[in-house]
Amino acid sequence: MFKNNGNGTWSMGKPDSDRISTFQLDQEFEENWGHNRKSKSICTMENGSLVRKTQMSNSDKEIIVKMAKTDQGVILTQSCGDVKSTRVFHNA
C-alpha cells in the first residue's frame, strides 16, 4: 500500500498489519521493527517515483525501494547491497 494522505503525509506498508509507516517527504524518520531492530529512513520523490532509503541499525547496508507509476500499473524495485529485485503490478 502506498498513498498520499492529503495532509502533507504519505503512508506505505502492508494493509491490515502493524507495519504501516506514515511520513513526510524529505524528512528522516525512525521505525522500530521489534526484537531490538530499528531503522532510519527517508523518502523522496525522484522523477515522479517515490524512493525510500532505509538504514537498519547494526548494519552497514542500505535498503532502497523505488515505486514508479506507469500507465499499466506500478513497478517496484528493491535493492540491498548486491541483491536486487523488480516486481510489476498491472492495473486490473
PDB file of N, CA, C and O in Angstrom, chain B, residues numbered from 101:
ATOM      1  N   MET B 101       0.841  -1.160   0.000  1.00  0.00           N
ATOM      2  CA  MET B 101       0.000   0.000   0.000  1.00  0.00           C
ATOM      3  C   MET B 101       0.894   1.232   0.000  1.00  0.00           C
ATOM      4  O   MET B 101       1.900   1.290   0.707  1.00  0.00           O
ATOM      5  N   PHE B 102       0.514   2.198  -0.791  1.00  0.00           N
ATOM      6  CA  PHE B 102       1.241   3.460  -0.886  1.00  0.00           C
ATOM      7  C   PHE B 102       0.208   4.527  -1.174  1.00  0.00           C
ATOM      8  O   PHE B 102      -0.511   4.435  -2.169  1.00  0.00           O
ATOM      9  N   LYS B 103       0.117   5.551  -0.313  1.00  0.00           N
ATOM     10  CA  LYS B 103      -0.889   6.570  -0.588  1.00  0.00           C
ATOM     11  C   LYS B 103      -0.490   7.934  -0.035  1.00  0.00           C
ATOM     12  O   LYS B 103       0.219   8.054   0.964  1.00  0.00           O
ATOM     13  N   ASN B 104      -0.975   8.940  -0.727  1.00  0.00           N
ATOM     14  CA  ASN B 104      -0.846  10.321  -0.296  1.00  0.00           C
ATOM     15  C   ASN B 104      -2.038  10.580   0.616  1.00  0.00           C
ATOM     16  O   ASN B 104      -3.182  10.449   0.182  1.00  0.00           O
ATOM     17  N   ASN B 105      -1.793  10.940   1.856  1.00  0.00           N
ATOM     18  CA  ASN B 105      -2.877  11.140   2.818  1.00  0.00           C
ATOM     19  C   ASN B 105      -3.573  12.491   2.659  1.00  0.00           C
ATOM     20  O   ASN B 105      -4.580  12.753   3.317  1.00  0.00           O
ATOM     21  N   GLY B 106      -3.038  13.348   1.786  1.00  0.00           N
ATOM     22  CA  GLY B 106      -3.673  14.629   1.513  1.00  0.00           C
ATOM     23  C   GLY B 106      -3.437  15.697   2.573  1.00  0.00           C
ATOM     24  O   GLY B 106      -3.976  16.799   2.472  1.00  0.00           O
ATOM     25  N   ASN B 107      -2.634  15.379   3.590  1.00  0.00           N
ATOM     26  CA  ASN B 107      -2.381  16.348   4.660  1.00  0.00           C
ATOM     27  C   ASN B 107      -0.880  16.628   4.820  1.00  0.00           C
ATOM     28  O   ASN B 107      -0.435  17.077   5.876  1.00  0.00           O
ATOM     29  N   GLY B 108      -0.114  16.357   3.767  1.00  0.00           N
ATOM     30  CA  GLY B 108       1.335  16.537   3.825  1.00  0.00           C
ATOM     31  C   GLY B 108       2.087  15.290   4.235  1.00  0.00           C
ATOM     32  O   GLY B 108       3.317  15.288   4.263  1.00  0.00           O
ATOM     33  N   THR B 109       1.352  14.214   4.558  1.00  0.00           N
ATOM     34  CA  THR B 109       1.997  12.951   4.910  1.00  0.00           C
ATOM     35  C   THR B 109       1.653  11.891   3.875  1.00  0.00           C
ATOM     36  O   THR B 109       0.679  12.006   3.130  1.00  0.00           O
ATOM     37  N   TRP B 110       2.478  10.860   3.853  1.00  0.00           N
ATOM     38  CA  TRP B 110       2.283   9.705   2.982  1.00  0.00           C
ATOM     39  C   TRP B 110       2.294   8.464   3.863  1.00  0.00           C
ATOM     40  O   TRP B 110       2.849   8.493   4.962  1.00  0.00           O
ATOM     41  N   SER B 111       1.692   7.379   3.400  1.00  0.00           N
ATOM     42  CA  SER B 111       1.726   6.107   4.119  1.00  0.00           C
ATOM     43  C   SER B 111       2.162   5.003   3.167  1.00  0.00           C
ATOM     44  O   SER B 111       1.834   5.005   1.980  1.00  0.00           O
ATOM     45  N   MET B 112       2.910   4.064   3.725  1.00  0.00           N
ATOM     46  CA  MET B 112       3.414   2.929   2.953  1.00  0.00           C
ATOM     47  C   MET B 112       3.439   1.718   3.872  1.00  0.00           C
ATOM     48  O   MET B 112       3.785   1.835   5.047  1.00  0.00           O
ATOM     49  N   GLY B 113       3.076   0.557   3.344  1.00  0.00           N
ATOM     50  CA  GLY B 113       3.164  -0.659   4.147  1.00  0.00           C
ATOM     51  C   GLY B 113       2.203  -1.715   3.682  1.00  0.00           C
ATOM     52  O   GLY B 113       1.601  -1.613   2.613  1.00  0.00           O
ATOM     53  N   LYS B 114       2.070  -2.718   4.492  1.00  0.00           N
ATOM     54  CA  LYS B 114       1.196  -3.847   4.203  1.00  0.00           C
ATOM     55  C   LYS B 114      -0.154  -3.588   4.857  1.00  0.00           C
ATOM     56  O   LYS B 114      -0.231  -3.442   6.077  1.00  0.00           O
ATOM     57  N   PRO B 115      -1.226  -3.529   4.057  1.00  0.00           N
ATOM     58  CA  PRO B 115      -2.554  -3.296   4.646  1.00  0.00           C
ATOM     59  C   PRO B 115      -2.890  -4.359   5.703  1.00  0.00           C
ATOM     60  O   PRO B 115      -2.418  -5.494   5.629  1.00  0.00           O
ATOM     61  N   ASP B 116      -3.684  -3.983   6.652  1.00  0.00           N
ATOM     62  CA  ASP B 116      -4.139  -4.888   7.720  1.00  0.00           C
ATOM     63  C   ASP B 116      -2.981  -5.450   8.551  1.00  0.00           C
ATOM     64  O   ASP B 116      -3.015  -6.600   8.989  1.00  0.00           O
ATOM     65  N   SER B 117      -1.955  -4.616   8.758  1.00  0.00           N
ATOM     66  CA  SER B 117      -0.856  -5.045   9.619  1.00  0.00           C
ATOM     67  C   SER B 117      -0.397  -3.852  10.443  1.00  0.00           C
ATOM     68  O   SER B 117      -0.849  -2.726  10.234  1.00  0.00           O
ATOM     69  N   ASP B 118       0.497  -4.109  11.374  1.00  0.00           N
ATOM     70  CA  ASP B 118       1.041  -3.019  12.166  1.00  0.00           C
ATOM     71  C   ASP B 118       2.291  -2.431  11.515  1.00  0.00           C
ATOM     72  O   ASP B 118       2.990  -1.628  12.133  1.00  0.00           O
ATOM     73  N   ARG B 119       2.573  -2.816  10.294  1.00  0.00           N
ATOM     74  CA  ARG B 119       3.756  -2.342   9.574  1.00  0.00           C
ATOM     75  C   ARG B 119       3.384  -1.258   8.559  1.00  0.00           C
ATOM     76  O   ARG B 119       3.772  -1.337   7.394  1.00  0.00           O
ATOM     77  N   ILE B 120       2.648  -0.265   8.995  1.00  0.00           N
ATOM     78  CA  ILE B 120       2.322   0.886   8.158  1.00  0.00           C
ATOM     79  C   ILE B 120       3.186   2.055   8.624  1.00  0.00           C
ATOM     80  O   ILE B 120       3.178   2.411   9.803  1.00  0.00           O
ATOM     81  N   SER B 121       3.927   2.644   7.696  1.00  0.00           N
ATOM     82  CA  SER B 121       4.754   3.813   8.011  1.00  0.00           C
ATOM     83  C   SER B 121       4.061   5.057   7.490  1.00  0.00           C
ATOM     84  O   SER B 121       3.615   5.086   6.343  1.00  0.00           O
ATOM     85  N   THR B 122       3.968   6.077   8.317  1.00  0.00           N
ATOM     86  CA  THR B 122       3.442   7.367   7.894  1.00  0.00           C
ATOM     87  C   THR B 122       4.566   8.376   8.060  1.00  0.00           C
ATOM     88  O   THR B 122       5.210   8.438   9.108  1.00  0.00           O
ATOM     89  N   PHE B 123       4.797   9.168   7.014  1.00  0.00           N
ATOM     90  CA  PHE B 123       5.972  10.030   6.987  1.00  0.00           C
ATOM     91  C   PHE B 123       5.726  11.247   6.115  1.00  0.00           C
ATOM     92  O   PHE B 123       4.748  11.308   5.371  1.00  0.00           O
ATOM     93  N   GLN B 124       6.622  12.210   6.216  1.00  0.00           N
ATOM     94  CA  GLN B 124       6.642  13.367   5.327  1.00  0.00           C
ATOM     95  C   GLN B 124       7.830  13.196   4.390  1.00  0.00           C
ATOM     96  O   GLN B 124       8.880  12.695   4.792  1.00  0.00           O
ATOM     97  N   LEU B 125       7.659  13.611   3.147  1.00  0.00           N
ATOM     98  CA  LEU B 125       8.749  13.528   2.185  1.00  0.00           C
ATOM     99  C   LEU B 125       9.925  14.387   2.643  1.00  0.00           C
ATOM    100  O   LEU B 125       9.741  15.431   3.270  1.00  0.00           O
ATOM    101  N   ASP B 126      11.108  13.941   2.326  1.00  0.00           N
ATOM    102  CA  ASP B 126      12.359  14.666   2.577  1.00  0.00           C
ATOM    103  C   ASP B 126      12.670  14.873   4.060  1.00  0.00           C
ATOM    104  O   ASP B 126      13.470  15.742   4.406  1.00  0.00           O
ATOM    105  N   GLN B 127      12.047  14.084   4.938  1.00  0.00           N
ATOM    106  CA  GLN B 127      12.338  14.173   6.366  1.00  0.00           C
ATOM    107  C   GLN B 127      12.648  12.777   6.908  1.00  0.00           C
ATOM    108  O   GLN B 127      11.855  11.848   6.751  1.00  0.00           O
ATOM    109  N   GLU B 128      13.805  12.645   7.543  1.00  0.00           N
ATOM    110  CA  GLU B 128      14.191  11.359   8.102  1.00  0.00           C
ATOM    111  C   GLU B 128      13.234  10.959   9.220  1.00  0.00           C
ATOM    112  O   GLU B 128      12.794  11.800  10.003  1.00  0.00           O
ATOM    113  N   PHE B 129      12.918   9.670   9.286  1.00  0.00           N
ATOM    114  CA  PHE B 129      12.076   9.152  10.359  1.00  0.00           C
ATOM    115  C   PHE B 129      12.627   7.816  10.831  1.00  0.00           C
ATOM    116  O   PHE B 129      13.300   7.108  10.083  1.00  0.00           O
ATOM    117  N   GLU B 130      12.331   7.480  12.087  1.00  0.00           N
ATOM    118  CA  GLU B 130      12.795   6.238  12.687  1.00  0.00           C
ATOM    119  C   GLU B 130      11.626   5.273  12.844  1.00  0.00           C
ATOM    120  O   GLU B 130      10.475   5.676  13.010  1.00  0.00           O
ATOM    121  N   GLU B 131      11.959   3.987  12.785  1.00  0.00           N
ATOM    122  CA  GLU B 131      10.953   2.941  12.986  1.00  0.00           C
ATOM    123  C   GLU B 131      11.532   1.868  13.895  1.00  0.00           C
ATOM    124  O   GLU B 131      12.740   1.636  13.914  1.00  0.00           O
ATOM    125  N   ASN B 132      10.661   1.224  14.640  1.00  0.00           N
ATOM    126  CA  ASN B 132      11.029   0.101  15.481  1.00  0.00           C
ATOM    127  C   ASN B 132      10.448  -1.151  14.834  1.00  0.00           C
ATOM    128  O   ASN B 132       9.233  -1.262  14.669  1.00  0.00           O
ATOM    129  N   TRP B 133      11.313  -2.092  14.470  1.00  0.00           N
ATOM    130  CA  TRP B 133      10.893  -3.319  13.786  1.00  0.00           C
ATOM    131  C   TRP B 133      10.730  -4.478  14.761  1.00  0.00           C
ATOM    132  O   TRP B 133      10.508  -5.612  14.339  1.00  0.00           O
ATOM    133  N   GLY B 134      10.838  -4.208  16.051  1.00  0.00           N
ATOM    134  CA  GLY B 134      10.723  -5.259  17.064  1.00  0.00           C
ATOM    135  C   GLY B 134      12.048  -5.996  17.248  1.00  0.00           C
ATOM    136  O   GLY B 134      12.952  -5.869  16.422  1.00  0.00           O
ATOM    137  N   HIS B 135      12.159  -6.752  18.313  1.00  0.00           N
ATOM    138  CA  HIS B 135      13.359  -7.532  18.618  1.00  0.00           C
ATOM    139  C   HIS B 135      14.620  -6.671  18.589  1.00  0.00           C
ATOM    140  O   HIS B 135      15.660  -7.108  18.095  1.00  0.00           O
ATOM    141  N   ASN B 136      14.531  -5.453  19.113  1.00  0.00           N
ATOM    142  CA  ASN B 136      15.650  -4.515  19.186  1.00  0.00           C
ATOM    143  C   ASN B 136      16.208  -4.112  17.823  1.00  0.00           C
ATOM    144  O   ASN B 136      17.376  -3.736  17.720  1.00  0.00           O
ATOM    145  N   ARG B 137      15.397  -4.186  16.791  1.00  0.00           N
ATOM    146  CA  ARG B 137      15.820  -3.747  15.456  1.00  0.00           C
ATOM    147  C   ARG B 137      15.139  -2.423  15.151  1.00  0.00           C
ATOM    148  O   ARG B 137      13.918  -2.301  15.240  1.00  0.00           O
ATOM    149  N   LYS B 138      15.940  -1.443  14.792  1.00  0.00           N
ATOM    150  CA  LYS B 138      15.426  -0.124  14.454  1.00  0.00           C
ATOM    151  C   LYS B 138      16.016   0.306  13.126  1.00  0.00           C
ATOM    152  O   LYS B 138      17.034  -0.218  12.675  1.00  0.00           O
ATOM    153  N   SER B 139      15.354   1.272  12.514  1.00  0.00           N
ATOM    154  CA  SER B 139      15.848   1.789  11.240  1.00  0.00           C
ATOM    155  C   SER B 139      15.630   3.291  11.173  1.00  0.00           C
ATOM    156  O   SER B 139      14.826   3.867  11.907  1.00  0.00           O
ATOM    157  N   LYS B 140      16.380   3.901  10.262  1.00  0.00           N
ATOM    158  CA  LYS B 140      16.174   5.293   9.895  1.00  0.00           C
ATOM    159  C   LYS B 140      15.936   5.309   8.401  1.00  0.00           C
ATOM    160  O   LYS B 140      16.675   4.685   7.638  1.00  0.00           O
ATOM    161  N   SER B 141      14.903   6.024   7.983  1.00  0.00           N
ATOM    162  CA  SER B 141      14.551   6.087   6.568  1.00  0.00           C
ATOM    163  C   SER B 141      14.308   7.519   6.145  1.00  0.00           C
ATOM    164  O   SER B 141      14.047   8.398   6.965  1.00  0.00           O
ATOM    165  N   ILE B 142      14.401   7.728   4.848  1.00  0.00           N
ATOM    166  CA  ILE B 142      13.998   8.989   4.247  1.00  0.00           C
ATOM    167  C   ILE B 142      13.351   8.654   2.912  1.00  0.00           C
ATOM    168  O   ILE B 142      13.856   7.819   2.161  1.00  0.00           O
ATOM    169  N   CYS B 143      12.234   9.308   2.620  1.00  0.00           N
ATOM    170  CA  CYS B 143      11.517   9.105   1.364  1.00  0.00           C
ATOM    171  C   CYS B 143      11.561  10.398   0.554  1.00  0.00           C
ATOM    172  O   CYS B 143      11.355  11.488   1.087  1.00  0.00           O
ATOM    173  N   THR B 144      11.827  10.259  -0.713  1.00  0.00           N
ATOM    174  CA  THR B 144      11.899  11.405  -1.615  1.00  0.00           C
ATOM    175  C   THR B 144      11.134  11.081  -2.887  1.00  0.00           C
ATOM    176  O   THR B 144      10.861   9.918  -3.184  1.00  0.00           O
ATOM    177  N   MET B 145      10.793  12.114  -3.629  1.00  0.00           N
ATOM    178  CA  MET B 145      10.223  11.936  -4.963  1.00  0.00           C
ATOM    179  C   MET B 145      11.343  12.245  -5.949  1.00  0.00           C
ATOM    180  O   MET B 145      11.951  13.314  -5.894  1.00  0.00           O
ATOM    181  N   GLU B 146      11.611  11.306  -6.848  1.00  0.00           N
ATOM    182  CA  GLU B 146      12.647  11.472  -7.854  1.00  0.00           C
ATOM    183  C   GLU B 146      12.058  11.129  -9.213  1.00  0.00           C
ATOM    184  O   GLU B 146      11.720   9.976  -9.482  1.00  0.00           O
ATOM    185  N   ASN B 147      11.940  12.131 -10.062  1.00  0.00           N
ATOM    186  CA  ASN B 147      11.379  11.943 -11.416  1.00  0.00           C
ATOM    187  C   ASN B 147      10.013  11.264 -11.378  1.00  0.00           C
ATOM    188  O   ASN B 147       9.730  10.394 -12.202  1.00  0.00           O
ATOM    189  N   GLY B 148       9.166  11.655 -10.427  1.00  0.00           N
ATOM    190  CA  GLY B 148       7.819  11.110 -10.328  1.00  0.00           C
ATOM    191  C   GLY B 148       7.719   9.777  -9.612  1.00  0.00           C
ATOM    192  O   GLY B 148       6.627   9.218  -9.517  1.00  0.00           O
ATOM    193  N   SER B 149       8.824   9.252  -9.106  1.00  0.00           N
ATOM    194  CA  SER B 149       8.837   7.979  -8.386  1.00  0.00           C
ATOM    195  C   SER B 149       9.137   8.219  -6.914  1.00  0.00           C
ATOM    196  O   SER B 149       9.939   9.087  -6.570  1.00  0.00           O
ATOM    197  N   LEU B 150       8.490   7.445  -6.046  1.00  0.00           N
ATOM    198  CA  LEU B 150       8.792   7.511  -4.627  1.00  0.00           C
ATOM    199  C   LEU B 150      10.004   6.631  -4.361  1.00  0.00           C
ATOM    200  O   LEU B 150      10.024   5.468  -4.762  1.00  0.00           O
ATOM    201  N   VAL B 151      11.012   7.172  -3.692  1.00  0.00           N
ATOM    202  CA  VAL B 151      12.219   6.418  -3.351  1.00  0.00           C
ATOM    203  C   VAL B 151      12.384   6.450  -1.836  1.00  0.00           C
ATOM    204  O   VAL B 151      12.422   7.516  -1.223  1.00  0.00           O
ATOM    205  N   ARG B 152      12.482   5.267  -1.248  1.00  0.00           N
ATOM    206  CA  ARG B 152      12.686   5.141   0.202  1.00  0.00           C
ATOM    207  C   ARG B 152      14.051   4.519   0.436  1.00  0.00           C
ATOM    208  O   ARG B 152      14.340   3.436  -0.072  1.00  0.00           O
ATOM    209  N   LYS B 153      14.892   5.201   1.205  1.00  0.00           N
ATOM    210  CA  LYS B 153      16.214   4.696   1.564  1.00  0.00           C
ATOM    211  C   LYS B 153      16.213   4.412   3.055  1.00  0.00           C
ATOM    212  O   LYS B 153      15.923   5.293   3.865  1.00  0.00           O
ATOM    213  N   THR B 154      16.542   3.173   3.413  1.00  0.00           N
ATOM    214  CA  THR B 154      16.477   2.734   4.806  1.00  0.00           C
ATOM    215  C   THR B 154      17.825   2.205   5.253  1.00  0.00           C
ATOM    216  O   THR B 154      18.460   1.412   4.559  1.00  0.00           O
ATOM    217  N   GLN B 155      18.248   2.650   6.413  1.00  0.00           N
ATOM    218  CA  GLN B 155      19.466   2.153   7.053  1.00  0.00           C
ATOM    219  C   GLN B 155      19.051   1.442   8.330  1.00  0.00           C
ATOM    220  O   GLN B 155      18.499   2.061   9.240  1.00  0.00           O
ATOM    221  N   MET B 156      19.317   0.144   8.399  1.00  0.00           N
ATOM    222  CA  MET B 156      18.996  -0.632   9.602  1.00  0.00           C
ATOM    223  C   MET B 156      20.086  -0.435  10.642  1.00  0.00           C
ATOM    224  O   MET B 156      21.265  -0.329  10.305  1.00  0.00           O
ATOM    225  N   SER B 157      19.683  -0.388  11.920  1.00  0.00           N
ATOM    226  CA  SER B 157      20.691  -0.352  12.973  1.00  0.00           C
ATOM    227  C   SER B 157      21.462  -1.667  12.920  1.00  0.00           C
ATOM    228  O   SER B 157      20.914  -2.694  12.519  1.00  0.00           O
ATOM    229  N   ASN B 158      22.697  -1.639  13.312  1.00  0.00           N
ATOM    230  CA  ASN B 158      23.559  -2.832  13.324  1.00  0.00           C
ATOM    231  C   ASN B 158      23.851  -3.379  11.932  1.00  0.00           C
ATOM    232  O   ASN B 158      24.162  -4.562  11.794  1.00  0.00           O
ATOM    233  N   SER B 159      23.758  -2.549  10.900  1.00  0.00           N
ATOM    234  CA  SER B 159      24.071  -2.994   9.544  1.00  0.00           C
ATOM    235  C   SER B 159      24.651  -1.823   8.763  1.00  0.00           C
ATOM    236  O   SER B 159      24.286  -0.669   8.986  1.00  0.00           O
ATOM    237  N   ASP B 160      25.552  -2.134   7.851  1.00  0.00           N
ATOM    238  CA  ASP B 160      26.116  -1.077   7.025  1.00  0.00           C
ATOM    239  C   ASP B 160      25.467  -1.044   5.642  1.00  0.00           C
ATOM    240  O   ASP B 160      25.836  -0.224   4.802  1.00  0.00           O
ATOM    241  N   LYS B 161      24.503  -1.933   5.406  1.00  0.00           N
ATOM    242  CA  LYS B 161      23.840  -1.977   4.107  1.00  0.00           C
ATOM    243  C   LYS B 161      22.596  -1.088   4.098  1.00  0.00           C
ATOM    244  O   LYS B 161      21.872  -0.990   5.089  1.00  0.00           O
ATOM    245  N   GLU B 162      22.372  -0.451   2.963  1.00  0.00           N
ATOM    246  CA  GLU B 162      21.210   0.403   2.781  1.00  0.00           C
ATOM    247  C   GLU B 162      20.176  -0.324   1.922  1.00  0.00           C
ATOM    248  O   GLU B 162      20.518  -0.919   0.900  1.00  0.00           O
ATOM    249  N   ILE B 163      18.928  -0.274   2.335  1.00  0.00           N
ATOM    250  CA  ILE B 163      17.823  -0.855   1.574  1.00  0.00           C
ATOM    251  C   ILE B 163      17.187   0.285   0.785  1.00  0.00           C
ATOM    252  O   ILE B 163      16.840   1.319   1.355  1.00  0.00           O
ATOM    253  N   ILE B 164      17.034   0.099  -0.524  1.00  0.00           N
ATOM    254  CA  ILE B 164      16.422   1.125  -1.365  1.00  0.00           C
ATOM    255  C   ILE B 164      15.200   0.523  -2.053  1.00  0.00           C
ATOM    256  O   ILE B 164      15.290  -0.511  -2.714  1.00  0.00           O
ATOM    257  N   VAL B 165      14.065   1.183  -1.888  1.00  0.00           N
ATOM    258  CA  VAL B 165      12.812   0.769  -2.522  1.00  0.00           C
ATOM    259  C   VAL B 165      12.356   1.923  -3.408  1.00  0.00           C
ATOM    260  O   VAL B 165      12.284   3.068  -2.962  1.00  0.00           O
ATOM    261  N   LYS B 166      12.048   1.612  -4.667  1.00  0.00           N
ATOM    262  CA  LYS B 166      11.579   2.637  -5.605  1.00  0.00           C
ATOM    263  C   LYS B 166      10.253   2.175  -6.204  1.00  0.00           C
ATOM    264  O   LYS B 166      10.139   1.057  -6.706  1.00  0.00           O
ATOM    265  N   MET B 167       9.255   3.054  -6.143  1.00  0.00           N
ATOM    266  CA  MET B 167       7.945   2.771  -6.732  1.00  0.00           C
ATOM    267  C   MET B 167       7.694   3.765  -7.858  1.00  0.00           C
ATOM    268  O   MET B 167       7.660   4.975  -7.636  1.00  0.00           O
ATOM    269  N   ALA B 168       7.521   3.246  -9.056  1.00  0.00           N
ATOM    270  CA  ALA B 168       7.276   4.088 -10.224  1.00  0.00           C
ATOM    271  C   ALA B 168       5.910   3.738 -10.801  1.00  0.00           C
ATOM    272  O   ALA B 168       5.630   2.577 -11.100  1.00  0.00           O
ATOM    273  N   LYS B 169       5.073   4.741 -10.953  1.00  0.00           N
ATOM    274  CA  LYS B 169       3.740   4.553 -11.515  1.00  0.00           C
ATOM    275  C   LYS B 169       3.826   4.672 -13.035  1.00  0.00           C
ATOM    276  O   LYS B 169       4.452   5.594 -13.557  1.00  0.00           O
ATOM    277  N   THR B 170       3.195   3.740 -13.737  1.00  0.00           N
ATOM    278  CA  THR B 170       3.134   3.782 -15.195  1.00  0.00           C
ATOM    279  C   THR B 170       1.674   3.712 -15.624  1.00  0.00           C
ATOM    280  O   THR B 170       0.790   3.526 -14.788  1.00  0.00           O
ATOM    281  N   ASP B 171       1.418   3.860 -16.910  1.00  0.00           N
ATOM    282  CA  ASP B 171       0.048   3.730 -17.417  1.00  0.00           C
ATOM    283  C   ASP B 171      -0.499   2.325 -17.193  1.00  0.00           C
ATOM    284  O   ASP B 171      -1.711   2.144 -17.077  1.00  0.00           O
ATOM    285  N   GLN B 172       0.375   1.337 -17.131  1.00  0.00           N
ATOM    286  CA  GLN B 172      -0.041  -0.053 -16.971  1.00  0.00           C
ATOM    287  C   GLN B 172      -0.146  -0.494 -15.508  1.00  0.00           C
ATOM    288  O   GLN B 172      -0.752  -1.526 -15.223  1.00  0.00           O
ATOM    289  N   GLY B 173       0.437   0.273 -14.572  1.00  0.00           N
ATOM    290  CA  GLY B 173       0.409  -0.108 -13.161  1.00  0.00           C
ATOM    291  C   GLY B 173       1.553   0.495 -12.396  1.00  0.00           C
ATOM    292  O   GLY B 173       1.834   1.686 -12.526  1.00  0.00           O
ATOM    293  N   VAL B 174       2.232  -0.334 -11.578  1.00  0.00           N
ATOM    294  CA  VAL B 174       3.330   0.133 -10.726  1.00  0.00           C
ATOM    295  C   VAL B 174       4.513  -0.818 -10.872  1.00  0.00           C
ATOM    296  O   VAL B 174       4.343  -2.037 -10.902  1.00  0.00           O
ATOM    297  N   ILE B 175       5.713  -0.247 -10.961  1.00  0.00           N
ATOM    298  CA  ILE B 175       6.942  -1.036 -10.962  1.00  0.00           C
ATOM    299  C   ILE B 175       7.630  -0.780  -9.632  1.00  0.00           C
ATOM    300  O   ILE B 175       7.911   0.367  -9.284  1.00  0.00           O
ATOM    301  N   LEU B 176       7.903  -1.847  -8.888  1.00  0.00           N
ATOM    302  CA  LEU B 176       8.547  -1.769  -7.585  1.00  0.00           C
ATOM    303  C   LEU B 176       9.924  -2.405  -7.710  1.00  0.00           C
ATOM    304  O   LEU B 176      10.034  -3.585  -8.045  1.00  0.00           O
ATOM    305  N   THR B 177      10.980  -1.632  -7.443  1.00  0.00           N
ATOM    306  CA  THR B 177      12.330  -2.178  -7.426  1.00  0.00           C
ATOM    307  C   THR B 177      12.877  -2.063  -6.022  1.00  0.00           C
ATOM    308  O   THR B 177      12.647  -1.071  -5.330  1.00  0.00           O
ATOM    309  N   GLN B 178      13.609  -3.094  -5.605  1.00  0.00           N
ATOM    310  CA  GLN B 178      14.200  -3.123  -4.279  1.00  0.00           C
ATOM    311  C   GLN B 178      15.651  -3.560  -4.410  1.00  0.00           C
ATOM    312  O   GLN B 178      15.984  -4.405  -5.241  1.00  0.00           O
ATOM    313  N   SER B 179      16.510  -2.975  -3.580  1.00  0.00           N
ATOM    314  CA  SER B 179      17.903  -3.412  -3.584  1.00  0.00           C
ATOM    315  C   SER B 179      18.478  -3.296  -2.178  1.00  0.00           C
ATOM    316  O   SER B 179      18.093  -2.435  -1.386  1.00  0.00           O
ATOM    317  N   CYS B 180      19.406  -4.189  -1.906  1.00  0.00           N
ATOM    318  CA  CYS B 180      20.162  -4.180  -0.661  1.00  0.00           C
ATOM    319  C   CYS B 180      21.520  -4.783  -0.992  1.00  0.00           C
ATOM    320  O   CYS B 180      21.637  -5.984  -1.232  1.00  0.00           O
ATOM    321  N   GLY B 181      22.530  -3.947  -1.002  1.00  0.00           N
ATOM    322  CA  GLY B 181      23.839  -4.437  -1.418  1.00  0.00           C
ATOM    323  C   GLY B 181      23.790  -4.881  -2.865  1.00  0.00           C
ATOM    324  O   GLY B 181      23.339  -4.132  -3.732  1.00  0.00           O
ATOM    325  N   ASP B 182      24.251  -6.091  -3.133  1.00  0.00           N
ATOM    326  CA  ASP B 182      24.270  -6.626  -4.499  1.00  0.00           C
ATOM    327  C   ASP B 182      22.977  -7.327  -4.891  1.00  0.00           C
ATOM    328  O   ASP B 182      22.845  -7.773  -6.030  1.00  0.00           O
ATOM    329  N   VAL B 183      22.018  -7.436  -3.972  1.00  0.00           N
ATOM    330  CA  VAL B 183      20.761  -8.139  -4.247  1.00  0.00           C
ATOM    331  C   VAL B 183      19.724  -7.132  -4.734  1.00  0.00           C
ATOM    332  O   VAL B 183      19.482  -6.109  -4.093  1.00  0.00           O
ATOM    333  N   LYS B 184      19.116  -7.441  -5.883  1.00  0.00           N
ATOM    334  CA  LYS B 184      18.110  -6.549  -6.469  1.00  0.00           C
ATOM    335  C   LYS B 184      16.913  -7.363  -6.935  1.00  0.00           C
ATOM    336  O   LYS B 184      17.048  -8.516  -7.346  1.00  0.00           O
ATOM    337  N   SER B 185      15.729  -6.738  -6.865  1.00  0.00           N
ATOM    338  CA  SER B 185      14.520  -7.391  -7.367  1.00  0.00           C
ATOM    339  C   SER B 185      13.614  -6.341  -8.007  1.00  0.00           C
ATOM    340  O   SER B 185      13.658  -5.160  -7.662  1.00  0.00           O
ATOM    341  N   THR B 186      12.795  -6.805  -8.943  1.00  0.00           N
ATOM    342  CA  THR B 186      11.808  -5.951  -9.601  1.00  0.00           C
ATOM    343  C   THR B 186      10.488  -6.694  -9.641  1.00  0.00           C
ATOM    344  O   THR B 186      10.435  -7.866 -10.014  1.00  0.00           O
ATOM    345  N   ARG B 187       9.419  -6.003  -9.254  1.00  0.00           N
ATOM    346  CA  ARG B 187       8.060  -6.564  -9.336  1.00  0.00           C
ATOM    347  C   ARG B 187       7.218  -5.586 -10.132  1.00  0.00           C
ATOM    348  O   ARG B 187       7.341  -4.371  -9.977  1.00  0.00           O
ATOM    349  N   VAL B 188       6.367  -6.123 -10.980  1.00  0.00           N
ATOM    350  CA  VAL B 188       5.479  -5.295 -11.808  1.00  0.00           C
ATOM    351  C   VAL B 188       4.051  -5.636 -11.434  1.00  0.00           C
ATOM    352  O   VAL B 188       3.648  -6.799 -11.473  1.00  0.00           O
ATOM    353  N   PHE B 189       3.285  -4.610 -11.068  1.00  0.00           N
ATOM    354  CA  PHE B 189       1.875  -4.765 -10.710  1.00  0.00           C
ATOM    355  C   PHE B 189       1.051  -4.094 -11.801  1.00  0.00           C
ATOM    356  O   PHE B 189       1.161  -2.886 -12.005  1.00  0.00           O
ATOM    357  N   HIS B 190       0.222  -4.873 -12.508  1.00  0.00           N
ATOM    358  CA  HIS B 190      -0.578  -4.359 -13.601  1.00  0.00           C
ATOM    359  C   HIS B 190      -1.954  -3.919 -13.115  1.00  0.00           C
ATOM    360  O   HIS B 190      -2.532  -4.539 -12.222  1.00  0.00           O
ATOM    361  N   ASN B 191      -2.474  -2.848 -13.707  1.00  0.00           N
ATOM    362  CA  ASN B 191      -3.828  -2.409 -13.409  1.00  0.00           C
ATOM    363  C   ASN B 191      -4.810  -3.487 -13.843  1.00  0.00           C
ATOM    364  O   ASN B 191      -4.604  -4.168 -14.847  1.00  0.00           O
ATOM    365  N   ALA B 192      -5.873  -3.629 -13.076  1.00  0.00           N
ATOM    366  CA  ALA B 192      -6.891  -4.645 -13.415  1.00  0.00           C
ATOM    367  C   ALA B 192      -7.822  -4.108 -14.472  1.00  0.00           C
ATOM    368  O   ALA B 192      -8.745  -4.805 -14.894  1.00  0.00           O
TER     369      ALA B 192
END
